[in-house]
Amino acid sequence: MGGGLDYRDNYLDRWNAGAHLQLLTSHSQTDCLIAHQRKQFGARGFYGVTPFLKAAERTDDLLVLASSRYRNRSDGYIRATALWRSFEDDYELPEIDYRNKHRSTMTAAMVDGIAPVQPQLALQWRVHAEEQRLDSRGLGDHRRTSMDFMLTPKLTLGAIDLEAGMQANLFTDDQPAYVPMAGVHYRSLWGVTVFLTYSEAVKRPSFTELFYLSPANIGTIGLERQTCETWEVGCEQTIGTHTDWRLALFRRTTDNTVDWVKTAQGTPWIATDLGPVKTDGGEVSLTSNVLPSLTVRASYAYLHKRHNADNVFAGRYVLDYPRHAATVDIDWSPSDFWSIRTAQEFLHHTKNRVRQGDHQAVNGSIEVVMRPPQTPHLEVVAGCDNMWSERFETYPGQPKGGRRFYAVARWIW
């Protein structure tokens, strides 16, 4: 793809390649996957940098994954997964001789499963290990590892499912963390499942949040890890084979919450500890196979956040969010040879003093997929993104490109 997306010289060239091998037996499934994506693009105005500076960026993303799952006769399973990912990023502002080139790698391995103990009792467990490395011209060289162990018993008493467990998180660069989780699900006579869950989690700041340094973004060394507590209550139902709906309310409380913040107009974005942030929200969703060839999905979500951070002129992520979000997706397949997909979205964002223009957006996309019967391995896709030419700035201060058309040909075997 080429041509200006938001600014005239913000082109985009993208290459993708990948392979997926799957082996199935009566009791097991093994998957091996490799995927690579390279992007080269103009980055004028990205990441909060002034649009008066020309910018260019190139990324290489390589993922290798292998997973094998064995299912036993008592409805339990054991699964082993290994993953390696390499991401290279080369970002340059040639007019001021700034360049940030780095490579991050992640190596992870996990073994998890469900072990039935009795007909009413099962143990869900997981062991996970991960190593992160960063070799960077601008951020320095860093390495850290972590492990977590999770054990959650699940008890079924008639129409009630109970679960309560614990996860232990071990870090090479921080103190251990022990986080609980619990939940109860009740299946009513009308087929409606009512649930109440509680969970805790911890999240370490990223290398970018800690060490990044550019003309428009500054990381903060010494940020504490974020803690999170979440309550959720709701109900859901599956009606026959054609309709699912879900309604839920939640409260999430985070502490040491990190966001990229401006303290005044014209200042850089700084990774900042906002302290505690309370988020209240709700969501409702519906999926229905109206016809064998027609599927409709609709959803609505509401969010409201409260914080006591001082000296915040604008936030980029945590404090910039849609208070109301409504979506409608439609998939229509009138024949085996072609289908139409469309997605429509309405967003009502919180106000942000960096964002230019309105804080509401109507986004839309449409895609037509054709599979010529004479060539069953060929798939031709044509579509349109931002079909209403919405100018809402998804990232505050970064203009959005107009309506975009695309075409793709895929050979699948």
N, C-alpha and C positions, 0 to 999 in steps of 0.2 A: 504494500500500500504506500502511496506517496501523496504529496500535496500538503498545503498548510492546514492544520487542524484547528488551532486557535490563533496563533500568530503565523504570519506568512511563511516564515522559515522553519516552523515546527512540523517537519515531515515525520513519517514513521515507516520504517522498513522492518518487517518481522518474518522470521523463518522458524518453522516448527517441524520436528521429526520425532518419531516415537515408535515403540513396538510393545505389544502385550501378548504374552504366552500364558495359556491357562490349561491346566491338566485336571480333569474331573474323574473321580472314581465313585463308587457307591457310598463311601464313608469319608472322603477327603476332597479338598480342593486346594490346588497350588497355583499361585499367580506370580509371574515375573514381569516386571514392567521397567522400561527405560524411556525417558522423555527428555527432549532438549528444546529450548527456545532461545533464540537470539533476537534482540531488538536493538535497532540503531535509530535514534530519533533526535529531533531538535527539542531542546528543553528550555526555551526562552520563557521566563516568567514562572518556572516550576519552583516548588519548595520555598516560596516566599521571597525568592531573589527578584530584584527589580527587572522588569521586562525590557529595560534599556540596554541590558547586557545580553549578547548572543551566548547561547549555551548549547552544548551537545552532550549526548550520553549514549553509552552502549552497555548492554547487559547480556550476560550469558548465564542461563539457568539449566542445570543438569540434575536430573533425579533418577536414581536407581532404587527399586523397591522389590522385595521378594516376601511373599507371605504364604504360609501353608496352614490349613485348618483341618483338624481331624474330629469328626463327630462320632461319639460312641452310641451304644444302643439305649442308653438311659437318658437321652436328650441332653447330655452334657457335651462339651467340646473343649479342645485345647488348640491354641493357635500360636504360631511363632512368626514374628515379623522382623525384618531387618531393612533399614533405610539409610541411604547416603545421598546427600544433596550438596551441590556446589553452586554458589551464586557469585558471579563476578560483576562488578559495577565500575565503570569508568566515566566520571562526570567532569566536564571541563568548562571553564569560563575563560576563553582565550584572551579577551580584551583586558583582563586584569591578571593574567598569568596564574589563574587558580586551577588546580586539578586535584581531584580526590579519586584515587583508584584503590579498590579493595576487593578482597575475596573472602567470603565467609563459607565455612563448611559445617555441616551437621551430620553426625553419625549416630544412629539410634538403633536399639534392639529392644524388642518387647516379647514377652510370653504372657498370655492371658488365657482365661477359660472359665467355664462353669462346671462345678463338680457336684452332682446330685448326691446328697447324703441319705435322705429318706424321700418318699413321694412328696412330702410337704416342705422339705428343706433342701436348699442348695447353697453352695458357696461360690460367689463370684470373686475372682482374684486376678491380680495383675502384677507383674514385675517389669519395670521399664528403666533403661539406662540410656543416657544421652551425653554426647560431647559436642561442644560448640567451639569453633576456632575462628579467629578473625586475623587476617593479615592485611594491613591497611597503610597506605601512604599518609593519610590524614588522621586516622583514629588510633594508630599504633597496632601492636600485635597483642592479642589476648586469647586466653583459653579458659574454659570452665566446663565442669562436668556435673551431672546430677543423676540421682537414682530415686525411684519411688516404688513403694510397695503398698498395694491396696488389697483389702479383704473385706467383703461385704456379704454377710449371711442374708438369705432371702427366705422368708417363711410364709407359706400359704395356708390360711385358715378359712376354708370355704370361699366366700366371695371377697375376702380381704387378703391383700398381699402386704407384708411388712418387710422392711429392710433397714438395716443399720450397720454402719461399718466405719472404717478408719483408713486413712492414707498417710503413710510416713514419707516425707520428702527429705532427701539428703543432698547437700550441696558442698562443693569444694570451696566455695567463696562465701558461704553464709552458714548460719546456724540451722539445725534441722527444724522442720515444721511438721506438726501432726494435725491433720484436719479431719473432722468428722463429717459424716453424711448420713441422712436418714430419710425415710419416706414411707407413706402409707397410701395404698390404692384400694378403693372399694368399688366393686362391680355391682351396680344396682340391677333390679329385676327388669328395668326398662332398657337395659343395654348401655346405660351411661356409666362411665368410669369416673369417679371423683377421686382427686389426689391432693396430697399435701406433702411437700418435700422441703428439706433443709440441707444446705451444703456450704462448705467453706473451701477456700482455695488461696494459694499464694502465687505471686508472679514477680519474678526478678526483673529489674529494669534492663532494657536491651542495651547492647553495646553502643548503638546510635544515641540513645538517651543519655548514656554516661559520658561518651567521649567525642561526639561529633563536633566539628568546628568548621564553619563556612561563613561567608559574608552575611548570611541571613538566618543561620541556625547554629545554636550553641548548646552542646550537651552539658550536663552537670555531674561531675564526679561526686560520688558519695550518696547518691539517691538510695533510699531504703526500699526494700521489696514491698510490693503492694499486697495487702490482705483483703479478702472479700468474703462476705456472708450473704447468702441468698435464701429467701423464703419464696415459695411459689405454691399457689393454690388454684385449682381449676377443675374442669371436667372435659371429657371428650367422648366421642361415640363414633362407631363405624356402623353405618346402616347398609345392610346387605353387602353387595360387592361394588356399590356405585357411589357412595357418599361417605365422607369423613368430615367431622367438624371438631373444633377445639376452642375452648375459652379458658384464659388463664390470667391471673393477677400476680404480680411479684413485687418484692422489695429487695433491692440490692444495696448493701452498704460496703463501700471500699474505704480503706485508709492508706495513707502514703500514695495517693492517687496521682499518677504522673500524666501531665499534658504539656503540649508545646504552647507556650503562652507569650503574648506581647504585653509589655507593661505600658506602652504608649505608642501612638502612631509613629511609624518610621523606625522603631527599634527592632532588633532581631527576635526571632522566635527562640525561646529558652525553655529547655526541659525543666519543668517546675513541679515540685511536690505540692499539690493542692490541699493535702491533708484529707480529712474525711469528706466523702461525697455520697449522698443518699439519693438513690434512684427509685422512683415508684413508677410502675407501668402496668399495662395490660395489653393483651392481644387476643384477637379472634380470627379464626381462619376456617375456610370451607373449601373442600375439594369434591367435585361431583362429576361423574361420568354421565352427562346428560343423555348422550347417545353413545352407542359403541364406538363411533368415530369422533366424538366431541367431548373434550374434557375442559372444565372451567374451574379455575382456582381464584379465590378472592381472600383478601386478608386486610386487617386494620390493626395498627399498633399505636399506642400512646405512651410517651415518656415524659417524666418531669424530674429534674435534678436539682438538688440543693447543696450548696457548699459555702464555706466561710473564708475562702482564700482572699487575701488582700492584694491590692495593686495588680489586678487583672484587667487589662484593656480588651483583650480578645483571646480566645482559645481556639485551637485548631481541630482537636479530635473529641476529647471528653466533654468539653463545654460547647461544642458545635454539633448539634444533633437535631434530627427531625422530631418535633413534639407530636406531630400527627403524620402517619404514613399509611396510605391506602394503595393496594395493588389489585389488579385484575389480569390474569393470564388466561389465554384461550389457545388450546391445541385442537386443530381440526384436520382429520385425515380422511377426505372423501374417497380415497382409493389407496391401494398398496403402493402406488407409483408417485404420489405427491402428497404433501401436507403443508399446512399454514400454521405458524405460531405467531402470536402477538402478545405483547406485555405492555400494560399501561400503569403508570404510577403517579400518585399525587403526594407531594411532600410539603409540609408546613414547618420550616426550620425555626429554631430560636434565632433571634437577631444577633448578628455578628458585625462589629464595627469595621472589620477589614473587608467584608464581602461587599462588592459593588452591586447595585440593583436590588431586586426584590428578594424576599426570603421565602417565597413559595415557588414550587416547580411542578410542571406537568411533563413527565418523561414518557416516551413511547417508542416501541420498536416493533418491527414486523419482519418475518423471515419465511421464505418459501423454500421447501426442500423437495427436489425432484429426483426420482430414481427410475431412469428409463428402463422399461422391461427388457429391452434388447441387450442391455449391459447391466446385469444385476449387481456388479461390484462398484458401479459408478454412482456417486451421489453429488448432485449439483445444488448449491445453495446460493440464493440471492436474497438480500435483505436491506433494511434501512434502520439505522440507529438515530436516535434523537429526531424522530419523524416530525415532531412539532417545532423543531428548531428552537428549543428551549435554551435560554442564555443564563440560566441559574448557575452560579459558581459552586460546583461541588466542593472544591477546596477554596476556602476564603482567599480572595485576591487573585485567583487564577482563572482567567476567562475560559469559558467552555466553547468548544467548536460547534459549528452549526450542524445542519442535517448531513448525514453521511451514508452513502450507498456502498455496498460491497458485494462481491461474488466470489465463491469458493468452489473448487472441484476437488472431490476426495475419491480415492480408489481404496475400497475396503475389501479385504479378503481374509 
